[in-house]
Amino acid sequence: MINIMYDLAVLDGIKYQNPASLDSFKINPKKYIYKKYKVDSLQFAQSNIYYASNYEEYSAIIDQINIRLVATKAEVTALIKAQTKKKKPIKKAILPKSKELDSLELSQKKSL
């Protein structure tokens, strides 16, 4: 039950943060999770009611889900930080300015 609720929380977060990401793949988060864990919506609803009827047990489940979400967020943040360090912008080389040659000055110098 914890795994199902965790995955639903992650996919719902993705859905609300970046709706186009799931829409582009035409994924229904709940149907995907039900298929992954081989349950249907009725089984999930009944299990949810069962655990919700026992506040302490349901609270413990929610706490475990929150701990996993925080840990996952920390992992993702570390990965993003590592990638941004690798992708430092390339600085353009600063070349010393060379004197521009004026064609009139050149012809005057040659004539002298």
C-alpha positions as CSV (number, residue, x, y, z in Angstrom):
1,M,0.0,0.0,0.0
2,I,2.9,2.4,0.8
3,N,4.5,1.8,-2.6
4,I,1.2,2.4,-4.4
5,M,0.5,5.6,-2.5
6,Y,4.1,6.8,-2.9
7,D,4.0,6.3,-6.7
8,L,0.6,8.0,-6.9
9,A,2.0,11.0,-4.9
10,V,5.0,11.3,-7.3
11,L,2.9,11.0,-10.4
12,D,0.4,13.5,-9.1
13,G,3.2,15.9,-8.3
14,I,4.5,15.6,-11.9
15,K,1.0,16.1,-13.2
16,Y,0.6,19.3,-11.4
17,Q,4.1,20.7,-11.8
18,N,4.4,19.9,-15.5
19,P,1.1,18.6,-17.0
20,A,2.5,18.5,-20.5
21,S,5.0,15.8,-19.5
22,L,2.3,13.2,-18.8
23,D,0.0,14.4,-21.5
24,S,2.6,14.0,-24.1
25,F,2.9,10.3,-23.2
26,K,-0.8,10.0,-22.7
27,I,-0.4,8.5,-19.3
28,N,-3.2,8.4,-16.7
29,P,-1.2,8.2,-13.5
30,K,-3.8,6.1,-11.5
31,K,-4.3,3.6,-14.3
32,Y,-0.6,3.2,-14.7
33,I,-0.1,2.6,-11.0
34,Y,-3.0,0.1,-10.8
35,K,-1.5,-1.8,-13.7
36,K,2.0,-1.7,-12.2
37,Y,0.8,-3.2,-8.9
38,K,-1.8,-5.4,-10.5
39,V,-4.7,-3.9,-8.5
40,D,-7.9,-2.2,-9.7
41,S,-9.4,1.0,-8.5
42,L,-11.9,-0.9,-6.3
43,Q,-9.2,-2.9,-4.5
44,F,-7.2,0.3,-3.9
45,A,-10.3,2.2,-2.6
46,Q,-11.2,-0.7,-0.3
47,S,-7.6,-0.9,1.0
48,N,-7.5,2.9,1.5
49,I,-10.8,2.8,3.5
50,Y,-9.4,0.0,5.6
51,Y,-6.2,1.8,6.5
52,A,-8.0,5.2,6.9
53,S,-10.3,3.7,9.4
54,N,-7.3,3.1,11.7
55,Y,-5.9,6.6,12.2
56,E,-2.6,5.6,13.8
57,E,-1.7,3.0,11.1
58,Y,-2.7,5.4,8.3
59,S,-0.7,8.2,9.8
60,A,2.3,5.9,10.0
61,I,1.9,5.1,6.3
62,I,1.7,8.8,5.4
63,D,4.8,9.5,7.5
64,Q,6.7,6.7,5.6
65,I,5.6,8.2,2.3
66,N,6.7,11.7,3.3
67,I,10.1,10.3,4.4
68,R,10.5,8.6,1.0
69,L,9.5,11.8,-0.8
70,V,12.0,13.9,1.1
71,A,14.7,11.4,0.4
72,T,13.9,11.3,-3.3
73,K,13.8,15.1,-3.4
74,A,17.3,15.2,-1.9
75,E,18.6,12.7,-4.4
76,V,17.2,14.6,-7.3
77,T,18.5,17.9,-6.0
78,A,22.0,16.4,-5.7
79,L,21.8,15.0,-9.3
80,I,20.7,18.4,-10.6
81,K,23.5,20.1,-8.8
82,A,26.1,17.7,-10.1
83,Q,24.8,18.2,-13.7
84,T,24.9,21.9,-13.5
85,K,28.5,21.8,-12.2
86,K,29.4,19.7,-15.2
87,K,27.8,22.1,-17.6
88,K,29.7,25.2,-16.8
89,P,29.3,27.8,-19.5
90,I,32.2,28.0,-22.0
91,K,33.9,31.3,-21.7
92,K,35.0,33.0,-24.9
93,A,38.7,33.3,-25.2
94,I,39.8,36.9,-24.8
95,L,42.2,37.7,-27.5
96,P,44.5,40.8,-27.3
97,K,43.2,43.5,-29.6
98,S,45.4,43.9,-32.6
99,K,45.8,47.3,-34.2
100,E,43.5,47.6,-37.1
101,L,45.4,48.4,-40.2
102,D,44.0,51.4,-42.1
103,S,44.6,51.0,-45.8
104,L,45.3,54.8,-46.2
105,E,47.9,54.7,-43.4
106,L,49.6,51.8,-45.1
107,S,49.8,53.5,-48.4
108,Q,51.2,56.7,-46.8
109,K,53.9,54.7,-44.9
110,K,54.9,52.9,-48.1
111,S,55.2,56.2,-50.0
112,L,57.6,57.6,-47.4
